[in-house]
Structure formats: C-alpha cells, structure tokens
Amino acid sequence: MFKTFFLGAVLAAQVAHAGGIAVVDFNKAGSLVKEGTKIQSELKALQAEREKQIKDMESQIMSMRADYEKQAMILSDDTRKQKETEIMAAQQQFQQAVVAAQQEMAAAYESKAAGLFERMRTTCEAIGKEKGYDLILEVSQGGVVYSGSSDDITAELVTRFDAGN
C-alpha cells in the first residue's frame, strides 16, 4: 500500500510539471534583470532632463510675468500688448513642451520595454519547451484571474535572461 501511495505521489508530481501551466510576471522580471535596471536608469535620466527643461521654461515665464507686472503701469499700450503677447506665446510653448515631453517619455518607455519584453518572451518560450509546459501566462498584464498552484517562472526568467538565455 505504501508503494502504491508513493508511486501515485511521484506520478502526480510528474504530471503537474509535464504539460502544465506556468505563470510569469514580465513587469517584475523587467525590474530585476540587468537590462531592465539599465533601461530604468536611462528613462529616469531622460525624465530628469525633461523636467529640468520644463522647470527652466516655467521660471522664465514667471520672470517675464513679474517684470511685466512691475512695469505695466508705465508701459505704453503698444508695449504692454507686445509683452502680453510674448508671455502668452511663452505659455503656449511651455504647454507644448510639457505635452512633447510626456509623449517622448511614453515613446521611450514603449520602445525600450517592447524590445525587452520581446526578448523575455523568447526566453520564456525556451523555458516552456525545456520544461514541457503547455501554457505560460503573463500575469502583470491582467490576463490571469486565477493562477492557483501554477509554477511561477519569473525568477528563472531573470536568471536565464541575464545569463544570455
């Protein structure tokens, strides 16, 4: 009886791994792999640079407004209108710069993340073939409602990805 129980437990364990389902979290893995941390650093540097440019523009506009308010009473109508037009143009450039910076950051993230995730997907395919999984589900994109006791191969993905597959 003990032999039957032991044999049944061994077979159940083999069935659970052969042809089973595994889960992986690309967002978590992306923040752990060496390339992912490099990408995060690059994106943070780009964001800091854009924020500095935006703050510099904002300071310039505030300075223009302060100068205008100090001189508004003594300026001629034409000069006052010209200064107001300059301030409005600077505000529009500022708003456009903010939108452009947001778009640039989104595009930079998308291009870098897409390339990283595609290479991680290739590594996952190799893990799946090697371990005999029928299906590997990516959990961070909301595609999994329940993962139960599925094997989480995120750590193995990180190790293999950093080792060059």
C-alpha positions, 0 to 999 in steps of 0.5 A: 500500500505504501508503494502504491501511495508513493508511486501515485505521489511521484506520478502526480508530481510528474504530471503537474510539471509535464504539460502544465501551466506556468505563470510569469510576471514580465513587469517584475522580471523587467525590474530585476534583470540587468537590462531592465535596471539599465533601461530604468536608469536611462528613462529616469535620466531622460525624465530628469532632463525633461523636467529640468527643461520644463522647470527652466521654461516655467521660471522664465515665464514667471520672470517675464510675468513679474517684470511685466507686472512691475512695469505695466503701469508705465508701459505704453499700450503698444508695449504692454500688448507686445509683452502680453503677447510674448508671455502668452506665446511663452505659455503656449510653448511651455504647454507644448513642451510639457505635452512633447515631453510626456509623449517622448517619455511614453515613446521611450518607455514603449520602445525600450520595454517592447524590445525587452519584453520581446526578448523575455518572451523568447526566453520564456518560450525556451523555458516552456519547451525545456520544461514541457509546459503547455501554457505560460501566462503573463500575469502583470498584464491582467490576463490571469484571474486565477493562477492557483498552484501554477509554477511561477517562472519569473525568477528563472526568467531573470536568471536565464535572461541575464545569463544570455538565455 
